[in-house]
Amino acid sequence: MKVDGKAYRTIWPDSDGESVIILDQTLFPHRFETARLTVVEDAARAISDMLVRGAPLIGATAAYGMVLAMRSDASDAALRAAYEQLHATRPTAINLRWALDRMEAVLRPLPHGDRAGAAWEEAARVCDEDVGINSAIGDNGLAIIRDVAAKKGGSPVNILTHCNAGWLATVDWGTATAPIYKAHDAGIPVHVWVDETRPRNQGAFLTAWELGRHGVPHTVIVDNAGGHLMQHGQVDMVITGTDRTTARGDVCNKIGTYLKALAAQDNGVPFYVALPTPTIDHRVSDGVAEIPIEDRSGDEVRFISGRSGGGITQVDLLPPASAVANPSFDVTPARLVTALITEKGVIPATEGAIAGLR
């Protein structure tokens, strides 16, 4: 995707052949800056501190983290240590483990002297495949938006999304936003309702930023406005992403997604989830019981940052003595999901349909 006319991915190897460059998403939307990763500890910190976020991008960053580890020490012990260090950074997104398993499977059989070069090549493949996957998700979701647009006779298709499942959450294109970008680029009028997505405001800070840079009409709303808009016929469909989807179609995504799905069902609004197939965890069936939900720092709820004059200010929102809880994800049961939009097609959120993707 483009920023001020220049094409960007969210992660890429530096021309020095020794480091990796990422977009520092903790600074959005106020500053657009990059960060350099030179050792595996940098990659682990980028994931845990959310300089990068979104399941596909976390996986890509983990793959490059293994590259950086092999550059300094290609021994079996270093390979396993890098795997464990990176795996411990975020417990919910399945793409993290998927990417680490893939890198380890490629590297472990090789002589130590060949591992660093092979790691660079495999991480690049992970990224290139992610771009292709997300573009295909966009093509498959485009057909759905096109059908809705045809019934609206030229009026904009109103799409509600939650959190950021855009190109900033992937290597490029995004998951939930890929159909939106494809529709916009095809001349189909679309308008996006962007949930702010407290507490980290990834909708307001990231989704709104990237939609605006691409020229897609959008409106930022508070998280609790979605049901009201659905009641008044102002939402034609919901499209979200997911950090992990179970074998039977339960969807784990940013906290608040479940409530959107409930409101959508109550108002007859289709609720779609866009996902790359590596996000499916075939080892898990019951999302509520089996998926570990990350509890993040209460400071994310207590404090909010914003622009004040020429600088960025952090503000304390709560009474000092108040306790804070910060569960970061929830699980939407498969029965509330209209369909899954994957790179292999649009399928129902059922165990049989998901098994057919393997």
N, C-alpha and C positions, 0 to 999 in steps of 0.2 A: 504494500500500500504506500501512499505518498504523503509526505509531510512537506508543505510549502513547495510542492512540485518535484521533490526528490524522493525516489523510491527507497524504502527502508524495509528490512526485516527487524525482528526484535532481538536477534542474536546472530553474530557472525564471527568467523575467525579474523583476527587482525592480520594485516599484511606482513607483520614481522615474523609470522609463523610460530610465535611463542605464546600468544595470549588470545583471549576471546573478548569481544566487545558486546555489551548489552545496553539496552535503554534502561535507565534508572527510573522505574515507575513510581518510586516513593516521592518523586519531585513533581509529578504531574498533578494538575494541569498548569502549574505556575512556571515550571522550568522544564525545558527539553534538553536533557543532558545524557551522556553516555558514561558507562563505568567499565573499567578494564579488569578482567579476571586473569590472574597469572598463575595461581596455585589452586589446588583443590579446596583449600579453606575458603578462598574467595567465592568459589561456586556454591559451597555449602551456605555461606553467609548470605549470598544473593537470594537463595531460595528461602531460607528461614526468616530473613528480615524483609522478604517480599519486594526486593528490587525487581525480581521477576515473579510472576504469579500466573495462575491459569494452568490447568493440568497439562496440556500439550507443551507449553513453554517450560514448565518445571522439568518435564521429561527431557527436553532438548538441552536444558542447562545441566542437568545431571549427566547426560552423555558427554558434554564438553568438560564437565568436572572430572570424569574418568580420564579424558585426554590429558588434562593438566596434571593429574596424578601420575600417569605413565611417563610424562616428560621428565619428571624428577626421579622416579623410582619405579621400574617396571617389574619388580619382583612379585611373586605370588602373594606374599604378605601385604605388600603395598596395594595390590589390586583388591584384596579382601577388605583392607582397612578403608580404602576410598569408598568402596561399595557401602560399607556400614555407616560411614560418616555421612554420606549423601542421603542414604535411606532414612536416617534419623531426623532429617530436617523438617519434613511435613508428612503426617501420618495418613491423610485422607485421600489425596490424589493418587490414583492407581498408576497413572503414566510414569510416575517417578520410579516405582519398582519395575515396571515394564521396560523402561529405557535402561536401567541398571542391569537387569537380567540379560537384555540383549547385548549390551556392551561386554559383560563378563563372558557370555557364551562365545563371542567372537575372539576375545583376547586370551582367555585362559589356555587354549590349546597351542598358542603361538610361542616361539622362542622369545625370550625376554627382549632381545634386541629388535624384534619386529613389532612389538606391541604399540609403541608410541605412534608410528606411522599408520598402523592399521586403525588405531583409535581415532585419529584425525579423519580418516576416510569414512569410518562407520558413523561417527557423529554427524558428518556432513550429510550422509545418507538419511539419517534420522530426520534431519531438518528438511531436506528436499522432499522426503516422503510426506512429512506433515503438511507442507505447502500444497502438494498434490491432493492429499486427502481433504483438506479444507476447501479447496477449490471445487472438488466433486460434491462435497456437502452443499456448497452454494448452488451448484447446478440442480441438485435434487430438490432443495428447498425452493428454488426459483419457480419450479413448476407449480408448487402450492400457492405461492404468492400470485403468480400469473392467473391462476384459476379464480382466486378471490377478486383480483382486479377486474377480471372480465365481468363478474357479477355486479361490480360497483359502478360500472359505466363511466369510468374516468375519474371518480373520486379517489383520493389517496387511500391506500391500504394502511390502516392504523395497527401497528405492531407494538406490543408491550414486551420489554425484556427486563431482566433482573441481573444485577451485578455486571461484570464485564466478561463477555465471551467473544470479544472482538479480536482483531489481529494482534492486539497487545497481549492477549492471553495465549497466543499461539506463535508460530514462527511467521506466519502471514495469513491473511484472509479472515481468520477467526472461524468460530463454529456457528454460534447463533447469528452472528452478523453477516456471515458469508452469503446467505440467501438475500439479505437486505442489500448488500453492496451489489450483488449481481442484478437484482431488480432495479435498483437505482441506475446502474450503468446501462441497463437495457431500456431506460426511458419509462419504466413503470412508476407512477407516482406512489411514493411511500412516505409515511411519517412514523417516527418511533417515539413511543413513550418510554423515557429512561428513568427507571427507579434509581433514586440516589444511592441506595444500598448501604445503609448504616451497618456497622460503625466505620468501616474504612472508606465508604463513599466511592466505591470503584465504578459505580454507574455514573455518578456526577463528575468524578475526576477523570475517568478513563474513557468510558463509552461515549459520553457527550463530547469529549475532546476529539476522539478519532472520527466520530460521525461528522462533526463540524468541519474537520480538516478535509474530509472527503466530499463535503457538500450535501450530506443527507439531512433533510429536515427532521428535527427532533425537538422534544420538549422534556425537560427534567421535572420529575414529580417526586414528592415524598413517598416513602415506601408504602404507606397505608392508603394511598389514593387509588391504587389499581382497581380494587373492588368497586369503588364508586364509579369509575370510568366505565367498567364493564356493565354495571347496572343501567347506565345511560346510553348504551350502544356505541361507545366511543373506542372500543377495542375489537378489532376483527380477528386477531389471533395473538397468542403468547408464544414467543420462542425464547428458550433459555439454553444455556449450556449445562454441562455436568462434569464433576470431578471424578465420579465413579458411578457406573451403572451395573446393577446386579444381573445375574443370569436369568432372572425372571422379569426384569424390567423396572425394578425400583431405581430411582434416580437420586443421587446425592449431589446437592449443589449448594451454593451460598445460602446462608440462613435467610429465611423469608420466602424461599421458592415454594415451599409446601403451601403457604398461605395463598400465594398467587394461584396455585393449581386448584385449591378448594374454591376460590372465588370464580375461577374460570368454569369449573364444573357447574356451579350453582347458576351461572348466567349463560350456559350454552356456548362458551367461547372455546375454540380449539386450543389445546395446550400441547405445543410441540417441544421436543428436546433435540437439539442438534449435537451430535457427538461423533468423534472418530472411533472406529471399532477398537483401537487399543485402550480406550477408556472403559471398556466392558470388562468386569472382573468375573470370569466364569466360575471362580471358586466360591463366590458369595451368592446366596439366594435371597435371604431376608435382610434388606438394607437397614431397617431400623435396629435389628438385633445384632448384626454382624459388622457393620462398617464403623470403624473408629472415628469419632467426631472430635476434631481438634478444638481444644479450649485454649484460646489465645489470651494475651494479656488484657486485663481490665482497663489498662491505660488507653486502649483503642476506643473504648466506650467513653471513658472519662474526658479525654482530650480530643479536640478537633483543630486542625490547622487550616489556615486560610490566608489570603493576601490582605495586607493592611498597609496602605500607603505604598512604599516601594519595597517592602519586605514581606517575609512569611512569618506569621505569628501563630503560636499554639495557645489555645484557650481551654481552661478548665471549666467543664460544664456542670459538675455535680457537687452536692454538699460533701465536705471533706470526709465525714464519717460514714457515708453510704457505701455499702458493699456493692461490688460489680461482678457480674457473670458475663462471659463472652463466648458462648458456643458458636463456632464459625460456620457450621453447615447444618442442613437438615435433610431429611429423606422424604421424597415424594413417592408414594406407592404407585406401582404400575397402573392400577385401576384409574388413576387420575390423568394419565398421559395419553393423549390422542394418538400420537405416533412418534417414533424415533426417526430423525433424519440423519442418515449415515452416508459415508462415501459410497456404500454399496447399494443404496436405495432407501426408500422410506418404508419402514416396517412397523407393525404393531408392537407395543411393549409387552410381548408375551415370551414365555420361555422357549416355545417352539420356534418362533421367528428369530429370536436372538441366537439360538443354537445353529440355525441355518446359515449364520454369517461366518461361522468358524471355517 
